[in-house]
Amino acid sequence: MNTIKTVGLSLIAGIGGALLVNYFSQTEDIDQYPQAQVIENEPNNQVSQVAYSTIIPNENFIEASEKSTGSVVFIQTLSEVEYRTGGWMDWFFEPRSSQRVGSGSGVVFSKDGHIVTNNHVIMDADEITVIAGKRSYEAELIGRDPSTDLAVIKINSSDLPAIEKGDSEQVKVGEWVLAVGNPFNLTSTVTAGIVSAKGRNINILRDKFPIESFIQTDAAINPGNSGGALVNANGKLIGINTAILSRTGSYAGYGFAIPVNIVKKVFNDLVKYGEVQKAFTGAEFIDIDSELASRIGIQDLDGVIITEVKDGSAAEKAGLKKRDVIRKINGKQINSKANLEELIAKSYPGDKLNIIVERDNEMLNREMILTNREGTTKIITRDIYYAEDLDASFESVSKVERDLLGINSGVKVVDFKTNGFFSNLGIPKGFIITQINNRSIDKPEELAKILENIRGRFDVIGIDERGRKVYYPFRR
């Protein structure tokens, strides 16, 4: 009898325990999603729908994908690469060469066949091929801007749909976005995520005047996505995908896109002028942190601090000084250096900026007129000189770049043909030649004439793209 009682009590306890576990497990499942709220006086199926919709987004990703994928193309590049030993054997043997193939994505920006992509996708390319659907097109390089990592190419087609543009200033952190591109040569790939942050500066652009104010997203971006589209839930372009934050080279959580408002300006300038009409302040800025704020005696960590003002610059003419704190520009709060650089990137030489600065705990109002790279407000077109005998192109160095590098004159190497006279010298593109045999070089025509006629030993001195002074000895 005692045995029967024991068994019965065990069964009752087991059933009761199971019921309690089931009850609390259901309660725990609901507690895992505190954003899912039960609405009274609604049928059970509608209550479930409300709870579920707070986890899964309502946006129609199908419609956004259909609107954007047709405007994103696959880009293939072919480059001729020379290999040199860097030693005396280069004088006796022809350099070895090979072909390098690259790929990326592009976005159809206008109906007449203009396409936006990343500068690093087409950089140094001898041939650019655009593949849209099942058709292939040879592309022409219209222009590129290393400071924003953007480039514009063109194909002879009016059949491709131009993407609809959004407004990156209206983009909100937390909103849903799609990354459209061709990762790992997988064409027309779409991934979804949210905007994780805005105004990111990650120091990846290797340019003398980089502009970094990226939109950060957790939508998967991988190699091959570069130059592709970041679109909102309505299928409107809000950015051009350009970089990933990864230790492996593949997606690891965060990607970065150039805001479309910057892209629009760069595109319009390259198509219309062949060069971006950059605006310069002539000042250097840094972000404010708590240590710096304490050192200079300010409380508000928003804004940027001026660390240098160039003589004769727009900043100096506006009355700005070193250690001034810029708080607002044109009525908009300045939160970071990236925020300020994005605003300047969308401006033109000649534009007026109303600036609120803090100096010695006093707020001052200043007006600045932005200038171009030569210190004026005129439209600048790129003037490239082609030296036929050298098979190379050169251009003068702008005043802004001369001031930055601390040089009085110089001529920049723009491009050269493989196996031409100049290419055999081994001087890279982007190198600034300041002297030949201790003679200063001011104009491209002067450089070409000297190199065409020089005989015997000669020395070339200049500045490389990293700002280092470099010496090249030659004999002809």
NULO-370011 format. One record per residue (C-alpha): x, y, z; chain; residue in one letter. Coordinates in steps of 0.5 Angstrom, whole numbers. Layout:
BEGIN
+-------+-------+-------+-------+-----+
:  east : north :    up : chain : res :
+-------+-------+-------+-------+-----+
:     X :     Y :     Z :     A :   A :
...
+-------+-------+-------+-------+-----+
***
This chain:
BEGIN
+-------+-------+-------+-------+-----+
:  east : north :    up : chain : res :
+-------+-------+-------+-------+-----+
:     0 :     0 :     0 :     A :   M :
:     6 :     5 :     2 :     A :   N :
:     9 :     3 :    -5 :     A :   T :
:     3 :     5 :    -9 :     A :   I :
:     2 :    12 :    -5 :     A :   K :
:     9 :    13 :    -7 :     A :   T :
:     8 :    12 :   -14 :     A :   V :
:     2 :    16 :   -14 :     A :   G :
:     5 :    22 :   -11 :     A :   L :
:    11 :    21 :   -15 :     A :   S :
:     6 :    22 :   -22 :     A :   L :
:     3 :    28 :   -19 :     A :   I :
:     9 :    31 :   -17 :     A :   A :
:    12 :    30 :   -24 :     A :   G :
:     6 :    32 :   -28 :     A :   I :
:     5 :    38 :   -24 :     A :   G :
:    13 :    40 :   -25 :     A :   G :
:    12 :    39 :   -32 :     A :   A :
:     6 :    44 :   -32 :     A :   L :
:    10 :    49 :   -28 :     A :   L :
:    16 :    48 :   -33 :     A :   V :
:    12 :    49 :   -39 :     A :   N :
:     8 :    55 :   -36 :     A :   Y :
:    15 :    59 :   -34 :     A :   F :
:    18 :    57 :   -41 :     A :   S :
:    12 :    60 :   -44 :     A :   Q :
:    13 :    66 :   -40 :     A :   T :
:    20 :    67 :   -41 :     A :   E :
:    20 :    66 :   -49 :     A :   D :
:    15 :    72 :   -49 :     A :   I :
:    20 :    76 :   -44 :     A :   D :
:    25 :    75 :   -49 :     A :   Q :
:    22 :    80 :   -54 :     A :   Y :
:    20 :    86 :   -49 :     A :   P :
:    18 :    90 :   -55 :     A :   Q :
:    12 :    86 :   -57 :     A :   A :
:     6 :    88 :   -53 :     A :   Q :
:     0 :    85 :   -53 :     A :   V :
:    -6 :    89 :   -55 :     A :   I :
:   -13 :    88 :   -51 :     A :   E :
:   -19 :    87 :   -55 :     A :   N :
:   -16 :    84 :   -61 :     A :   E :
:   -17 :    77 :   -64 :     A :   P :
:   -11 :    72 :   -62 :     A :   N :
:    -8 :    72 :   -69 :     A :   N :
:    -8 :    79 :   -69 :     A :   Q :
:    -4 :    79 :   -63 :     A :   V :
:     1 :    75 :   -65 :     A :   S :
:     2 :    79 :   -72 :     A :   Q :
:     3 :    85 :   -68 :     A :   V :
:     8 :    81 :   -63 :     A :   A :
:    12 :    78 :   -70 :     A :   Y :
:    12 :    85 :   -74 :     A :   S :
:    16 :    88 :   -68 :     A :   T :
:    22 :    83 :   -70 :     A :   I :
:    21 :    82 :   -77 :     A :   I :
:    21 :    89 :   -81 :     A :   P :
:    15 :    91 :   -85 :     A :   N :
:    19 :    94 :   -91 :     A :   E :
:    18 :    91 :   -97 :     A :   N :
:    25 :    89 :   -99 :     A :   F :
:    22 :    85 :  -105 :     A :   I :
:    20 :    92 :  -108 :     A :   E :
:    26 :    95 :  -106 :     A :   A :
:    31 :    90 :  -109 :     A :   S :
:    27 :    90 :  -116 :     A :   E :
:    27 :    97 :  -116 :     A :   K :
:    35 :    97 :  -115 :     A :   S :
:    38 :    91 :  -118 :     A :   T :
:    37 :    93 :  -125 :     A :   G :
:    41 :    99 :  -124 :     A :   S :
:    47 :    96 :  -121 :     A :   V :
:    52 :    93 :  -126 :     A :   V :
:    58 :    88 :  -126 :     A :   F :
:    65 :    92 :  -127 :     A :   I :
:    71 :    88 :  -130 :     A :   Q :
:    78 :    91 :  -131 :     A :   T :
:    85 :    89 :  -134 :     A :   L :
:    91 :    92 :  -132 :     A :   S :
:    98 :    91 :  -135 :     A :   E :
:   103 :    91 :  -130 :     A :   V :
:   111 :    91 :  -130 :     A :   E :
:   116 :    88 :  -126 :     A :   Y :
:   123 :    91 :  -124 :     A :   R :
:   128 :    89 :  -120 :     A :   T :
:   130 :    96 :  -118 :     A :   G :
:   138 :    94 :  -119 :     A :   G :
:   143 :    95 :  -125 :     A :   W :
:   140 :    89 :  -129 :     A :   M :
:   134 :    94 :  -131 :     A :   D :
:   139 :    98 :  -136 :     A :   W :
:   140 :    91 :  -140 :     A :   F :
:   134 :    87 :  -140 :     A :   F :
:   127 :    89 :  -141 :     A :   E :
:   122 :    89 :  -135 :     A :   P :
:   117 :    83 :  -135 :     A :   R :
:   110 :    85 :  -135 :     A :   S :
:   103 :    81 :  -134 :     A :   S :
:    96 :    82 :  -134 :     A :   Q :
:    92 :    83 :  -128 :     A :   R :
:    84 :    82 :  -127 :     A :   V :
:    80 :    86 :  -122 :     A :   G :
:    72 :    86 :  -121 :     A :   S :
:    67 :    91 :  -118 :     A :   G :
:    60 :    94 :  -118 :     A :   S :
:    58 :   100 :  -121 :     A :   G :
:    51 :   104 :  -121 :     A :   V :
:    48 :   107 :  -127 :     A :   V :
:    47 :   114 :  -125 :     A :   F :
:    44 :   117 :  -131 :     A :   S :
:    40 :   114 :  -137 :     A :   K :
:    46 :   116 :  -142 :     A :   D :
:    50 :   111 :  -140 :     A :   G :
:    54 :   114 :  -134 :     A :   H :
:    56 :   110 :  -129 :     A :   I :
:    59 :   111 :  -122 :     A :   V :
:    64 :   106 :  -118 :     A :   T :
:    69 :   107 :  -113 :     A :   N :
:    76 :   110 :  -116 :     A :   N :
:    80 :   104 :  -113 :     A :   H :
:    76 :    99 :  -117 :     A :   V :
:    78 :   102 :  -124 :     A :   I :
:    85 :   105 :  -122 :     A :   M :
:    90 :   103 :  -126 :     A :   D :
:    86 :   100 :  -131 :     A :   A :
:    88 :    99 :  -138 :     A :   D :
:    81 :    96 :  -140 :     A :   E :
:    74 :    97 :  -137 :     A :   I :
:    68 :    92 :  -138 :     A :   T :
:    61 :    93 :  -136 :     A :   V :
:    57 :    87 :  -136 :     A :   I :
:    49 :    89 :  -135 :     A :   A :
:    45 :    83 :  -135 :     A :   G :
:    47 :    78 :  -141 :     A :   K :
:    50 :    84 :  -145 :     A :   R :
:    58 :    87 :  -145 :     A :   S :
:    60 :    94 :  -146 :     A :   Y :
:    67 :    97 :  -146 :     A :   E :
:    67 :   103 :  -142 :     A :   A :
:    71 :   110 :  -142 :     A :   E :
:    73 :   113 :  -136 :     A :   L :
:    70 :   120 :  -135 :     A :   I :
:    74 :   122 :  -129 :     A :   G :
:    76 :   120 :  -122 :     A :   R :
:    77 :   123 :  -115 :     A :   D :
:    81 :   119 :  -110 :     A :   P :
:    79 :   124 :  -105 :     A :   S :
:    72 :   121 :  -104 :     A :   T :
:    74 :   114 :  -108 :     A :   D :
:    69 :   116 :  -113 :     A :   L :
:    70 :   115 :  -121 :     A :   A :
:    65 :   116 :  -127 :     A :   V :
:    65 :   111 :  -133 :     A :   I :
:    61 :   111 :  -139 :     A :   K :
:    58 :   106 :  -144 :     A :   I :
:    54 :   107 :  -150 :     A :   N :
:    47 :   105 :  -148 :     A :   S :
:    41 :   108 :  -146 :     A :   S :
:    37 :   102 :  -144 :     A :   D :
:    39 :   101 :  -137 :     A :   L :
:    35 :   104 :  -132 :     A :   P :
:    38 :   110 :  -128 :     A :   A :
:    37 :   109 :  -120 :     A :   I :
:    33 :   113 :  -116 :     A :   E :
:    37 :   118 :  -112 :     A :   K :
:    35 :   119 :  -104 :     A :   G :
:    38 :   124 :   -99 :     A :   D :
:    43 :   122 :   -95 :     A :   S :
:    42 :   128 :   -90 :     A :   E :
:    35 :   124 :   -88 :     A :   Q :
:    38 :   118 :   -87 :     A :   V :
:    37 :   115 :   -80 :     A :   K :
:    41 :   111 :   -75 :     A :   V :
:    37 :   104 :   -75 :     A :   G :
:    33 :   105 :   -81 :     A :   E :
:    33 :    99 :   -86 :     A :   W :
:    38 :    99 :   -92 :     A :   V :
:    40 :    94 :   -98 :     A :   L :
:    47 :    93 :  -100 :     A :   A :
:    46 :    91 :  -108 :     A :   V :
:    53 :    89 :  -112 :     A :   G :
:    57 :    83 :  -114 :     A :   N :
:    61 :    80 :  -109 :     A :   P :
:    66 :    74 :  -111 :     A :   F :
:    63 :    75 :  -118 :     A :   N :
:    56 :    73 :  -116 :     A :   L :
:    52 :    78 :  -120 :     A :   T :
:    46 :    82 :  -117 :     A :   S :
:    47 :    80 :  -110 :     A :   T :
:    42 :    83 :  -105 :     A :   V :
:    44 :    83 :   -97 :     A :   T :
:    40 :    87 :   -92 :     A :   A :
:    41 :    91 :   -85 :     A :   G :
:    41 :    97 :   -82 :     A :   I :
:    44 :   104 :   -82 :     A :   V :
:    49 :   103 :   -76 :     A :   S :
:    52 :   110 :   -75 :     A :   A :
:    53 :   116 :   -80 :     A :   K :
:    59 :   121 :   -81 :     A :   G :
:    64 :   115 :   -80 :     A :   R :
:    72 :   117 :   -81 :     A :   N :
:    76 :   110 :   -81 :     A :   I :
:    82 :   113 :   -85 :     A :   N :
:    83 :   109 :   -91 :     A :   I :
:    83 :   114 :   -96 :     A :   L :
:    90 :   115 :   -98 :     A :   R :
:    90 :   122 :  -101 :     A :   D :
:    93 :   128 :   -99 :     A :   K :
:    86 :   131 :   -98 :     A :   F :
:    81 :   125 :   -96 :     A :   P :
:    74 :   126 :   -95 :     A :   I :
:    71 :   121 :   -90 :     A :   E :
:    64 :   121 :   -87 :     A :   S :
:    61 :   114 :   -89 :     A :   F :
:    55 :   111 :   -87 :     A :   I :
:    56 :   105 :   -83 :     A :   Q :
:    52 :    99 :   -84 :     A :   T :
:    51 :    92 :   -82 :     A :   D :
:    48 :    89 :   -89 :     A :   A :
:    53 :    84 :   -91 :     A :   A :
:    59 :    88 :   -96 :     A :   I :
:    64 :    83 :   -99 :     A :   N :
:    70 :    84 :  -104 :     A :   P :
:    66 :    85 :  -111 :     A :   G :
:    61 :    90 :  -107 :     A :   N :
:    65 :    96 :  -108 :     A :   S :
:    62 :   101 :  -112 :     A :   G :
:    55 :    98 :  -111 :     A :   G :
:    49 :   101 :  -108 :     A :   A :
:    46 :   102 :  -101 :     A :   L :
:    39 :   103 :  -102 :     A :   V :
:    33 :   105 :   -97 :     A :   N :
:    27 :   101 :   -96 :     A :   A :
:    24 :   105 :  -102 :     A :   N :
:    30 :   103 :  -107 :     A :   G :
:    33 :   110 :  -107 :     A :   K :
:    40 :   110 :  -107 :     A :   L :
:    43 :   113 :  -101 :     A :   I :
:    50 :   111 :  -101 :     A :   G :
:    56 :   108 :  -106 :     A :   I :
:    59 :   102 :  -102 :     A :   N :
:    66 :   103 :  -101 :     A :   T :
:    69 :    99 :   -96 :     A :   A :
:    69 :    94 :   -90 :     A :   I :
:    72 :    93 :   -83 :     A :   L :
:    75 :    86 :   -83 :     A :   S :
:    81 :    83 :   -81 :     A :   R :
:    80 :    77 :   -86 :     A :   T :
:    78 :    81 :   -92 :     A :   G :
:    71 :    79 :   -92 :     A :   S :
:    65 :    81 :   -89 :     A :   Y :
:    66 :    81 :   -81 :     A :   A :
:    60 :    86 :   -79 :     A :   G :
:    61 :    93 :   -82 :     A :   Y :
:    61 :    96 :   -88 :     A :   G :
:    62 :   103 :   -90 :     A :   F :
:    58 :   107 :   -96 :     A :   A :
:    60 :   114 :   -99 :     A :   I :
:    53 :   119 :   -98 :     A :   P :
:    49 :   120 :  -104 :     A :   V :
:    49 :   127 :  -103 :     A :   N :
:    57 :   127 :  -104 :     A :   I :
:    56 :   122 :  -110 :     A :   V :
:    52 :   127 :  -113 :     A :   K :
:    56 :   133 :  -113 :     A :   K :
:    62 :   129 :  -115 :     A :   V :
:    58 :   126 :  -121 :     A :   F :
:    56 :   133 :  -123 :     A :   N :
:    63 :   136 :  -123 :     A :   D :
:    67 :   130 :  -127 :     A :   L :
:    61 :   130 :  -132 :     A :   V :
:    61 :   137 :  -133 :     A :   K :
:    68 :   140 :  -132 :     A :   Y :
:    72 :   133 :  -132 :     A :   G :
:    75 :   135 :  -125 :     A :   E :
:    71 :   136 :  -118 :     A :   V :
:    71 :   143 :  -116 :     A :   Q :
:    73 :   142 :  -109 :     A :   K :
:    72 :   148 :  -104 :     A :   A :
:    78 :   149 :   -99 :     A :   F :
:    78 :   153 :   -92 :     A :   T :
:    86 :   153 :   -91 :     A :   G :
:    85 :   151 :   -84 :     A :   A :
:    86 :   144 :   -81 :     A :   E :
:    81 :   141 :   -75 :     A :   F :
:    81 :   135 :   -70 :     A :   I :
:    76 :   132 :   -66 :     A :   D :
:    75 :   134 :   -59 :     A :   I :
:    75 :   129 :   -53 :     A :   D :
:    75 :   130 :   -46 :     A :   S :
:    82 :   130 :   -45 :     A :   E :
:    83 :   136 :   -50 :     A :   L :
:    77 :   140 :   -48 :     A :   A :
:    80 :   140 :   -41 :     A :   S :
:    86 :   142 :   -43 :     A :   R :
:    84 :   148 :   -47 :     A :   I :
:    78 :   149 :   -42 :     A :   G :
:    71 :   148 :   -45 :     A :   I :
:    66 :   144 :   -43 :     A :   Q :
:    62 :   142 :   -49 :     A :   D :
:    65 :   136 :   -53 :     A :   L :
:    61 :   138 :   -60 :     A :   D :
:    65 :   141 :   -65 :     A :   G :
:    72 :   141 :   -68 :     A :   V :
:    78 :   145 :   -66 :     A :   I :
:    82 :   149 :   -71 :     A :   I :
:    90 :   147 :   -70 :     A :   T :
:    92 :   151 :   -76 :     A :   E :
:    91 :   157 :   -81 :     A :   V :
:    94 :   158 :   -87 :     A :   K :
:    97 :   164 :   -89 :     A :   D :
:    92 :   168 :   -94 :     A :   G :
:    87 :   162 :   -94 :     A :   S :
:    80 :   163 :   -93 :     A :   A :
:    80 :   161 :   -86 :     A :   A :
:    85 :   167 :   -85 :     A :   E :
:    81 :   172 :   -89 :     A :   K :
:    75 :   170 :   -84 :     A :   A :
:    78 :   172 :   -78 :     A :   G :
:    79 :   165 :   -76 :     A :   L :
:    85 :   163 :   -71 :     A :   K :
:    88 :   157 :   -68 :     A :   K :
:    85 :   154 :   -62 :     A :   R :
:    78 :   157 :   -64 :     A :   D :
:    72 :   151 :   -63 :     A :   V :
:    67 :   151 :   -69 :     A :   I :
:    60 :   150 :   -66 :     A :   R :
:    56 :   151 :   -72 :     A :   K :
:    56 :   152 :   -80 :     A :   I :
:    50 :   155 :   -83 :     A :   N :
:    46 :   154 :   -77 :     A :   G :
:    47 :   147 :   -77 :     A :   K :
:    51 :   143 :   -71 :     A :   Q :
:    58 :   141 :   -72 :     A :   I :
:    59 :   134 :   -68 :     A :   N :
:    65 :   132 :   -71 :     A :   S :
:    71 :   133 :   -76 :     A :   K :
:    67 :   128 :   -81 :     A :   A :
:    61 :   132 :   -80 :     A :   N :
:    65 :   138 :   -82 :     A :   L :
:    68 :   135 :   -88 :     A :   E :
:    62 :   132 :   -91 :     A :   E :
:    59 :   139 :   -91 :     A :   L :
:    65 :   142 :   -94 :     A :   I :
:    65 :   136 :   -99 :     A :   A :
:    58 :   139 :  -102 :     A :   K :
:    60 :   146 :  -103 :     A :   S :
:    63 :   150 :  -108 :     A :   Y :
:    69 :   155 :  -109 :     A :   P :
:    65 :   162 :  -108 :     A :   G :
:    60 :   159 :  -103 :     A :   D :
:    59 :   163 :   -96 :     A :   K :
:    59 :   159 :   -90 :     A :   L :
:    56 :   163 :   -83 :     A :   N :
:    61 :   160 :   -78 :     A :   I :
:    59 :   160 :   -70 :     A :   I :
:    66 :   159 :   -66 :     A :   V :
:    68 :   159 :   -59 :     A :   E :
:    74 :   163 :   -57 :     A :   R :
:    76 :   164 :   -50 :     A :   D :
:    69 :   162 :   -48 :     A :   N :
:    66 :   167 :   -52 :     A :   E :
:    61 :   166 :   -58 :     A :   M :
:    63 :   169 :   -65 :     A :   L :
:    60 :   170 :   -72 :     A :   N :
:    65 :   169 :   -78 :     A :   R :
:    63 :   169 :   -85 :     A :   E :
:    68 :   165 :   -90 :     A :   M :
:    68 :   165 :   -97 :     A :   I :
:    71 :   158 :   -99 :     A :   L :
:    76 :   158 :  -105 :     A :   T :
:    79 :   153 :  -110 :     A :   N :
:    86 :   149 :  -110 :     A :   R :
:    89 :   155 :  -113 :     A :   E :
:    86 :   160 :  -108 :     A :   G :
:    81 :   163 :  -112 :     A :   T :
:    73 :   162 :  -113 :     A :   T :
:    74 :   161 :  -121 :     A :   K :
:    72 :   154 :  -124 :     A :   I :
:    78 :   150 :  -125 :     A :   I :
:    79 :   145 :  -131 :     A :   T :
:    84 :   140 :  -131 :     A :   R :
:    90 :   142 :  -136 :     A :   D :
:    94 :   136 :  -137 :     A :   I :
:   100 :   136 :  -142 :     A :   Y :
:   101 :   130 :  -146 :     A :   Y :
:   109 :   129 :  -148 :     A :   A :
:   109 :   125 :  -155 :     A :   E :
:   116 :   123 :  -155 :     A :   D :
:   116 :   121 :  -147 :     A :   L :
:   109 :   118 :  -148 :     A :   D :
:   107 :   121 :  -142 :     A :   A :
:   102 :   126 :  -139 :     A :   S :
:   104 :   131 :  -134 :     A :   F :
:   100 :   137 :  -130 :     A :   E :
:   102 :   143 :  -125 :     A :   S :
:   102 :   142 :  -118 :     A :   V :
:    96 :   146 :  -115 :     A :   S :
:    98 :   152 :  -110 :     A :   K :
:    94 :   148 :  -104 :     A :   V :
:    98 :   142 :  -105 :     A :   E :
:   105 :   146 :  -106 :     A :   R :
:   103 :   149 :   -99 :     A :   D :
:   101 :   142 :   -96 :     A :   L :
:   108 :   139 :   -98 :     A :   L :
:   112 :   145 :   -97 :     A :   G :
:   115 :   146 :  -104 :     A :   I :
:   115 :   152 :  -109 :     A :   N :
:   114 :   149 :  -115 :     A :   S :
:   113 :   142 :  -119 :     A :   G :
:   110 :   138 :  -124 :     A :   V :
:   106 :   131 :  -123 :     A :   K :
:   106 :   125 :  -127 :     A :   V :
:    99 :   123 :  -129 :     A :   V :
:   100 :   117 :  -134 :     A :   D :
:   105 :   114 :  -138 :     A :   F :
:   104 :   109 :  -144 :     A :   K :
:   107 :   102 :  -142 :     A :   T :
:   114 :   101 :  -145 :     A :   N :
:   115 :   108 :  -147 :     A :   G :
:   121 :   112 :  -145 :     A :   F :
:   118 :   115 :  -139 :     A :   F :
:   115 :   109 :  -137 :     A :   S :
:   122 :   106 :  -137 :     A :   N :
:   125 :   111 :  -132 :     A :   L :
:   121 :   107 :  -127 :     A :   G :
:   118 :   114 :  -124 :     A :   I :
:   111 :   112 :  -121 :     A :   P :
:   104 :   116 :  -123 :     A :   K :
:   103 :   121 :  -118 :     A :   G :
:   110 :   123 :  -117 :     A :   F :
:   112 :   130 :  -116 :     A :   I :
:   118 :   132 :  -120 :     A :   I :
:   121 :   138 :  -117 :     A :   T :
:   128 :   138 :  -120 :     A :   Q :
:   132 :   135 :  -125 :     A :   I :
:   140 :   136 :  -124 :     A :   N :
:   138 :   141 :  -119 :     A :   N :
:   134 :   146 :  -123 :     A :   R :
:   127 :   147 :  -121 :     A :   S :
:   121 :   145 :  -125 :     A :   I :
:   115 :   149 :  -126 :     A :   D :
:   111 :   147 :  -132 :     A :   K :
:   110 :   141 :  -135 :     A :   P :
:   112 :   143 :  -142 :     A :   E :
:   119 :   145 :  -139 :     A :   E :
:   120 :   138 :  -136 :     A :   L :
:   118 :   135 :  -143 :     A :   A :
:   123 :   139 :  -146 :     A :   K :
:   129 :   137 :  -141 :     A :   I :
:   128 :   130 :  -141 :     A :   L :
:   127 :   130 :  -149 :     A :   E :
:   134 :   133 :  -150 :     A :   N :
:   138 :   131 :  -144 :     A :   I :
:   144 :   126 :  -145 :     A :   R :
:   149 :   123 :  -140 :     A :   G :
:   148 :   122 :  -133 :     A :   R :
:   142 :   126 :  -130 :     A :   F :
:   138 :   126 :  -123 :     A :   D :
:   131 :   127 :  -122 :     A :   V :
:   129 :   129 :  -115 :     A :   I :
:   121 :   130 :  -112 :     A :   G :
:   116 :   128 :  -108 :     A :   I :
:   112 :   121 :  -108 :     A :   D :
:   105 :   120 :  -106 :     A :   E :
:   107 :   119 :   -98 :     A :   R :
:   110 :   126 :   -98 :     A :   G :
:   117 :   123 :   -98 :     A :   R :
:   123 :   126 :  -102 :     A :   K :
:   126 :   121 :  -107 :     A :   V :
:   132 :   121 :  -111 :     A :   Y :
:   133 :   118 :  -118 :     A :   Y :
:   139 :   117 :  -121 :     A :   P :
:   139 :   116 :  -129 :     A :   F :
:   144 :   115 :  -135 :     A :   R :
:   142 :   117 :  -142 :     A :   R :
+-------+-------+-------+-------+-----+
***
